[in-house]
């Protein structure tokens, strides 16, 4: 029956050495051992090493990103401390300037009050001296009047004659004394006017200087505020740039991780498909090999006597 079966084509027929080699290879295999599955297992182990290295690299990148983040936070804290210290120094300088200015104004007022009190005391002393001199003159005039009255009463006509003779001189003396008194009063009022004008001018000058100092202080404070505002704007821009850089790094890291995960998923899907296809090819090859071996064993029971026959056992 086997002699009447058709032979397989030359492209799929195994020679005897090939069949013997396949049998020897099957004999070296252990129970339930598959050579291709062993090769696949070795490749999978190599891939596990690659996966471990990739995982270790991701952990190193995570540590590096964390260190960079900590460095940026440290720089921000240092910048904030520098800004606070500079602001406190400016505040202390402004307070010192304000206290010095107020102390200067207080000292100026105190010196002005002291000088005013001294000049007022001098004026009072001069007034007292004038009052004493006026009283002395009044007393002298009163004594002279009494003496004149006594002389008039004693001498009578002689005195009248002398008075008539000296009335002109007495009137001239009275005029001179009145003129001298008026001149003294004019000078006294003039000195008082000069003193009042001097006090008014000095008060206006001190007020003008105080106004100028206040304007300078306001201008200086405004300048300091403008400088601090510019520095704050510069610091805010630097912080915004740092924030944008951090956001860019985070987005880049997320994108890189997403790309790596997507590539790994695609690779795993392709690898799984490849394993399934290889397993299907392996089963097909095993089935084909078993069918060829079974066909060769069946052909050894009879010989083909036809011309050109290529029986495996006959050639052996």
C-alpha positions in Angstrom: 0.0 0.0 0.0 2.8 2.3 0.8 4.5 1.6 -2.6 1.5 3.0 -4.4 1.5 6.3 -2.5 3.0 9.3 -4.4 6.3 10.7 -3.4 6.6 14.3 -2.1 8.3 16.9 -4.2 12.1 17.3 -4.2 11.9 20.8 -2.5 10.4 19.3 0.6 12.1 15.9 0.8 14.8 15.4 3.5 17.8 13.4 2.8 19.0 10.7 5.1 21.8 12.7 6.7 19.4 15.6 7.4 16.8 13.2 8.9 19.5 11.6 11.1 20.8 15.0 12.2 17.3 16.1 13.2 16.8 12.8 15.2 20.1 13.4 17.0 19.1 16.9 17.8 15.8 15.7 19.2 17.6 13.1 21.2 19.8 15.8 22.9 16.7 17.7 24.0 15.3 17.1 27.5 11.7 16.3 28.3 9.3 19.0 27.3 12.2 21.2 26.1 11.8 23.5 23.1 15.0 24.9 21.4 13.3 28.0 20.0 11.5 28.7 23.3 14.9 28.5 25.0 16.3 31.1 22.5 13.3 33.3 23.1 13.8 33.0 26.9 17.4 34.1 26.5 16.3 37.1 24.4 13.6 38.0 27.0 16.2 37.8 29.8 18.4 40.2 27.8 15.5 42.5 27.4 14.8 42.4 31.1 18.4 43.7 31.6 17.7 46.5 29.2 14.4 47.3 31.0 16.3 47.4 34.4 18.9 49.7 32.9 16.1 52.0 31.5 14.3 51.9 34.9 17.6 52.8 36.6 18.1 55.7 34.1 14.7 57.0 34.8 15.4 57.0 38.5 18.6 58.9 37.9 16.7 61.4 35.8 14.1 61.8 38.5 16.9 62.5 41.1 18.5 65.0 38.7 15.1 66.8 38.2 14.6 66.8 41.9 18.1 68.3 42.5 17.5 71.0 39.9 14.1 71.8 41.5 15.8 72.1 44.9 18.5 74.3 43.5 16.0 76.6 41.9 14.0 76.8 45.2 17.3 77.6 47.0 18.1 80.4 44.6 14.6 81.8 45.0 15.0 81.7 48.8 18.4 83.4 48.6 17.0 86.1 46.3 14.1 86.7 48.7 16.5 87.0 51.6 18.6 89.5 49.7 15.6 91.6 48.8 14.4 91.6 52.4 17.8 92.6 53.8 18.1 95.4 51.2 14.6 96.6 52.0 15.3 96.6 55.7 18.5 98.5 55.2 16.7 101.1 53.2 14.0 101.3 55.8 16.6 101.7 58.6 18.4 104.4 56.6 15.1 106.3 56.0 14.2 106.0 59.7 17.6 107.3 60.6 17.3 110.2 58.2 13.8 111.0 59.5 15.1 110.9 63.2 18.1 113.1 62.3 15.9 115.6 60.4 13.4 115.8 63.3 16.3 116.1 65.8 17.8 118.9 63.6 14.5 120.7 63.5 14.0 120.3 67.3 17.6 121.6 67.9 17.0 124.6 65.6 13.7 125.4 67.5 15.5 125.0 70.8 18.4 127.3 69.8 15.9 129.8 68.4 13.9 129.8 71.6 17.1 130.1 73.7 18.3 133.0 71.5 14.9 134.7 71.6 14.9 134.3 75.4 18.4 135.8 75.7 17.5 138.8 73.5 14.2 139.3 75.3 16.2 139.3 78.6 18.6 141.8 77.2 15.7 144.0 76.1 14.1 143.7 79.5 17.4 144.7 81.1 17.7 147.6 78.8 14.1 148.6 79.6 14.8 148.4 83.3 17.9 150.5 82.9 15.9 153.1 80.9 13.2 153.0 83.5 15.8 153.6 86.3 17.4 156.3 84.3 14.0 157.9 83.7 13.2 157.7 87.4 16.6 159.2 88.3 15.9 162.0 85.8 12.5 162.5 87.2 13.9 162.6 90.7 16.6 165.0 89.7 14.0 167.1 88.0 11.8 167.0 91.0 14.7 168.0 93.2 15.6 170.7 90.8 12.0 171.8 90.7 11.8 172.0 94.5 15.1 173.7 94.6 13.9 176.2 92.1 10.7 176.7 94.0 12.7 177.3 97.2 15.1 179.6 95.4 12.1 181.4 93.9 10.5 181.7 97.2 13.7 182.8 98.9 15.1 185.1 96.3 11.8 186.2 94.7 12.5 188.9 92.2 16.1 187.9 91.8 15.0 184.5 90.7 12.2 185.9 88.6 14.8 188.2 87.0 17.1 185.2 86.5 14.2 183.1 85.3 13.2 185.7 82.8 16.8 185.9 81.8 17.2 182.2 81.6 13.8 181.3 80.4 15.1 181.1 76.8 17.9 178.9 77.9 15.4 176.8 79.9 13.1 176.5 77.0 16.0 175.5 74.8 17.0 172.9 77.3 13.5 171.6 77.4 13.3 171.4 73.7 16.7 169.7 73.6 15.5 167.2 76.2 12.3 166.6 74.4 14.2 166.2 71.1 16.6 163.9 72.9 13.8 161.9 74.4 12.0 161.7 71.0 15.2 160.7 69.3 15.8 158.1 72.0 12.2 156.8 71.5 12.7 156.8 67.8 15.9 154.8 68.1 14.3 152.5 70.6 11.3 151.9 68.3 13.7 151.5 65.3 15.8 149.0 67.3 12.6 147.1 68.2 11.5 147.2 64.6 14.8 145.9 63.4 14.7 143.2 66.0 11.1 142.2 65.0 12.2 142.3 61.3 15.2 140.2 62.1 13.1 137.7 64.1 10.5 137.5 61.3 13.2 137.1 58.6 15.0 134.4 60.6 11.6 132.6 61.2 10.8 132.8 57.5 14.4 131.6 56.7 14.1 128.6 59.1 10.6 127.8 57.7 12.0 128.0 54.1 14.9 125.7 55.0 12.5 123.3 56.8 10.3 123.3 53.7 13.3 122.6 51.5 14.5 119.8 53.7 11.0 118.3 53.7 10.8 118.5 49.9 14.3 116.9 49.7 13.2 114.1 52.0 10.1 113.5 50.0 12.1 113.5 46.7 14.6 111.1 48.2 11.8 108.9 49.6 10.2 109.0 46.1 13.5 108.1 44.5 14.0 105.2 46.9 10.5 104.0 46.2 11.1 104.1 42.4 14.4 102.2 42.8 12.7 99.6 45.0 9.8 99.3 42.5 12.2 98.8 39.6 14.1 96.2 41.6 10.9 94.5 42.6 9.8 94.4 38.9 13.2 93.0 37.9 12.9 90.3 40.6 9.4 89.5 39.5 10.5 89.1 35.9 13.4 86.8 37.0 11.0 84.7 39.1 8.6 84.5 36.1 11.4 83.4 33.9 12.4 80.7 36.4 8.8 79.6 36.7 8.5 79.4 32.9 11.8 77.4 32.8 10.4 75.0 35.4 7.1 74.6 33.6 9.0 74.0 30.3 11.2 71.4 32.0 8.1 69.7 33.5 6.3 69.7 30.2 9.4 68.3 28.4 9.8 65.6 31.1 6.1 64.7 30.8 6.4 64.6 27.0 9.6 62.5 27.2 8.1 60.0 29.6 4.9 59.8 27.5 7.0 59.1 24.4 9.1 56.4 26.2 5.9 54.7 27.6 4.3 54.9 24.1 7.4 53.4 22.5 7.6 50.6 25.1 3.9 49.8 24.7 4.3 49.6 20.9 7.4 47.5 21.2 5.7 45.1 23.6 2.7 44.8 21.3 4.9 44.1 18.3 7.0 41.7 20.4 3.9 39.8 21.5 2.7 39.6 17.9 6.1 38.3 16.8 6.1 35.6 19.6 2.6 34.5 18.5 3.7 34.4 14.9 6.9 32.5 15.7 4.9 30.0 17.8 2.6 29.4 14.9 5.5 29.0 12.5 7.1 26.6 15.0 4.0 24.4 15.3 3.7 24.4 11.5 7.3 23.3 11.1 7.0 20.6 13.8 3.9 19.3 12.1 5.5 19.3 8.7 8.6 17.6 10.1 6.6 14.9 11.9 4.6 14.3 8.7 7.9 14.0 6.7 9.4 11.6 9.3 6.2 9.5 9.4 6.2 9.3 5.6 9.9 8.3 5.5 9.3 5.5 8.0 6.4 4.2 6.0 8.5 4.0 2.8 11.2 1.7 4.3 8.8 -1.4 4.1 8.8 -1.6 0.3 11.1 -0.6 -2.6 10.2 1.2 -5.7 11.5 -0.7 -8.8 10.7 2.1 -11.2 13.6 3.6 -13.1 14.8 6.9 -11.6 13.5 6.1 -8.1 15.1 8.0 -5.2 14.3 5.7 -2.2 16.1 6.8 0.9 16.7 3.4 2.3 17.8 2.0 -1.1 20.5 4.7 -1.5 21.7 4.0 2.0 
